[in-house]
């Protein structure tokens, strides 16, 4: 296991959230990737954060731990049952209900209702089919200097394999290419967990 993953430690609440995700067959960010989320949220003194893909609350807790004490995490997921678990996990982690805004629904239906330039950080942990739309929305939603983070930049290890032509890999490649070549972003790929494509809005 890479040192970045063993370096990041998780307390019993995060361990519980991770175990519940495993039981449900849900992927979630690795400890190393989670620590990067906390780091970037803290570095930007993030107060308003959007998470696309609530799961059982693993990435949400990592984000909350880096955010300002008065910050609010808006987290979106289509699965109401997963969000019910996440709500309990957030409470067990000691966060008041006022610190989270949990919205059930498809991100592509919810994002258009959020305010332009109002967010400090957006974390996309959605189906690859929604990457393009989510990153496009992030450009509108983030303030200048705000951070976009997309999980899964390694495309399950296939990102640099020229023979990998499946839809998921092609979609991840297209997202990485679009952000790398855009004048709107200052990007980098962080090789923790499934790979994090991070970009600061100019």
Beta strands, then each sheet from edge to edge (+ up, - down):
strand 1: 48-52
strand 2: 72-77
strand 3: 100-104
strand 4: 119-124
strand 5: 142-151
strand 6: 185-190
strand 7: 196-201
sheet 1: 3+ 2+ 1+ 4+ 5+ 7- 6+
end
